[in-house]
Amino acid sequence: MLLNLETKLYYSLNETGVFIWKRIDGRSGMDKMAHSLRGVYDISFARARQSAERFVKLLRSMRLVLQILFIVFAASFLSCGRTTEEPAFKKEPMHPCIHRIAFRSNGNGERYSIYTMKEDGTDKKRLTFPIGYDVDDYPSWSPSGDRIAFVHCDSISCNILIMNSEGSSMTQITSGAENSTEPQFSCNGKKIAYRFRDQIWLMNADGGNKTPLTTIDDTPYGAGGPQWSPDCKRIAYKYHPFSCPYAGSTQTYSSLWIMDPDGRNKKPVLCGGKPIFMCGLPMAWSCDGKSILFYTWNKATAKYRIYKINVDDCKEPVPMTPDWMYVGDPTWNPSCDRFAFRCDMGDGLYRICSMGLKGEDLKVLTPEYLDSSRPAMSLCFE
């Protein structure tokens, strides 16, 4: 129960409101609050942040946030009979939310390995060290940011492993000579969607209970690149992942599709009644679950280009990258005000770049000696 000291009105809070209220201390950012909220209530980061922002805005309109901050500020100066070694209000250290990008790189002459770095390109760390002709690929963060799933390929097959975010405690969760690739954690981190036998499968995060979501009967050309929507109520995927309508090709199979997480209600995403043809993977949902970033061949520029489409009411794909860049592998940052992607600056080497939604503030995050691609953004580190 809250009391407005000016109006003398009382307000009651539900469980979620109490949770957010207790964390309004004037020091924690909205990202940190959303990260705490989603960890308790098993919701997406985008939904958690939206709920927290809406609630705090409501409190401000009622002049309740200012009152609690004044109380906290005043309490920090009151000893209430305690000694100076025992303050009445102990400030906890503030931990800013830091987003990291996982990516693959074969720089310095090594095989493809998994790296991470901060969102601004600093603090690069190599996490895996494949030997011989082995390679590591397709990094994917768990929702809490404490684990990374990735693909390890040897001369026989590719399988999915999970490691801690700093590269320790690697565990292989698939096995066999048939390739398992493109893992993607569900919103609660308990499930992983992936490609197996050129179809979309689902398994527990420990590798158990493997179940096909697409089959040769409903997807005869195969499927790949599964991507959970932010609320995990839908999975986007590429139908026929091996074709690409580039440079005058007449192939028309490589289209964007959506299905329920149990494999039901499969349907293509249409723009103006036409399917969305894709060339590459991965793709990325926006924070609100209304749109998807993807890349495909642009015939006019003879380059790959990143586009955004509205999943449910698309009229025309919207280009997101300039026509002079050769790009791919889009991934949103957690607030969806920027996106990172693979870029070629004209020297034939792939780097990781990022920019704003209108093409502003282009940043090159990796150096030329690291041939890098497949960026994947984590939600939050503290």
Rosetta blueprint (number, residue, H / E / L):
1 M L
2 L E
3 L E
4 N L
5 L L
6 E L
7 T L
8 K L
9 L L
10 Y E
11 Y E
12 S L
13 L L
14 N L
15 E H
16 T H
17 G H
18 V H
19 F H
20 I H
21 W H
22 K L
23 R L
24 I L
25 D L
26 G L
27 R L
28 S L
29 G L
30 M H
31 D H
32 K H
33 M H
34 A H
35 H H
36 S H
37 L H
38 R H
39 G H
40 V H
41 Y H
42 D L
43 I L
44 S L
45 F H
46 A H
47 R H
48 A H
49 R H
50 Q H
51 S H
52 A H
53 E H
54 R H
55 F H
56 V H
57 K H
58 L H
59 L H
60 R H
61 S H
62 M L
63 R L
64 L L
65 V H
66 L H
67 Q H
68 I H
69 L H
70 F H
71 I H
72 V H
73 F H
74 A H
75 A H
76 S L
77 F L
78 L L
79 S L
80 C L
81 G L
82 R L
83 T L
84 T L
85 E L
86 E L
87 P L
88 A L
89 F L
90 K L
91 K L
92 E L
93 P L
94 M L
95 H L
96 P L
97 C L
98 I E
99 H L
100 R E
101 I E
102 A E
103 F E
104 R E
105 S E
106 N L
107 G H
108 N H
109 G H
110 E L
111 R L
112 Y L
113 S E
114 I E
115 Y E
116 T E
117 M E
118 K E
119 E L
120 D L
121 G L
122 T L
123 D L
124 K L
125 K E
126 R E
127 L L
128 T L
129 F L
130 P L
131 I L
132 G L
133 Y L
134 D L
135 V E
136 D E
137 D E
138 Y E
139 P E
140 S E
141 W E
142 S L
143 P L
144 S L
145 G L
146 D L
147 R E
148 I E
149 A E
150 F E
151 V E
152 H E
153 C E
154 D L
155 S L
156 I L
157 S L
158 C E
159 N E
160 I E
161 L E
162 I E
163 M E
164 N E
165 S L
166 E L
167 G L
168 S L
169 S L
170 M L
171 T E
172 Q E
173 I L
174 T L
175 S L
176 G L
177 A L
178 E L
179 N L
180 S E
181 T E
182 E E
183 P E
184 Q E
185 F E
186 S L
187 C L
188 N L
189 G L
190 K L
191 K E
192 I E
193 A E
194 Y E
195 R E
196 F E
197 R L
198 D L
199 Q E
200 I E
201 W E
202 L E
203 M E
204 N E
205 A L
206 D L
207 G L
208 G L
209 N L
210 K L
211 T E
212 P E
213 L L
214 T L
215 T L
216 I L
217 D L
218 D L
219 T L
220 P L
221 Y L
222 G L
223 A E
224 G E
225 G E
226 P E
227 Q E
228 W E
229 S L
230 P L
231 D L
232 C L
233 K L
234 R L
235 I E
236 A E
237 Y E
238 K E
239 Y E
240 H L
241 P L
242 F L
243 S L
244 C L
245 P L
246 Y L
247 A L
248 G L
249 S L
250 T L
251 Q L
252 T L
253 Y L
254 S L
255 S E
256 L E
257 W E
258 I E
259 M E
260 D L
261 P L
262 D L
263 G L
264 R L
265 N L
266 K L
267 K E
268 P E
269 V L
270 L E
271 C E
272 G L
273 G L
274 K E
275 P E
276 I L
277 F E
278 M L
279 C L
280 G L
281 L L
282 P L
283 M L
284 A E
285 W E
286 S L
287 C L
288 D L
289 G L
290 K L
291 S E
292 I E
293 L E
294 F E
295 Y E
296 T E
297 W E
298 N E
299 K L
300 A L
301 T L
302 A L
303 K E
304 Y E
305 R E
306 I E
307 Y E
308 K E
309 I E
310 N E
311 V L
312 D L
313 D L
314 C E
315 K L
316 E L
317 P L
318 V E
319 P E
320 M L
321 T L
322 P L
323 D L
324 W L
325 M L
326 Y E
327 V E
328 G E
329 D E
330 P E
331 T E
332 W E
333 N L
334 P L
335 S L
336 C L
337 D L
338 R E
339 F E
340 A E
341 F E
342 R E
343 C E
344 D E
345 M L
346 G L
347 D L
348 G L
349 L L
350 Y E
351 R E
352 I E
353 C E
354 S E
355 M E
356 G E
357 L L
358 K L
359 G L
360 E L
361 D L
362 L L
363 K E
364 V E
365 L L
366 T L
367 P L
368 E L
369 Y L
370 L L
371 D L
372 S E
373 S E
374 R E
375 P E
376 A E
377 M E
378 S L
379 L L
380 C L
381 F E
382 E L
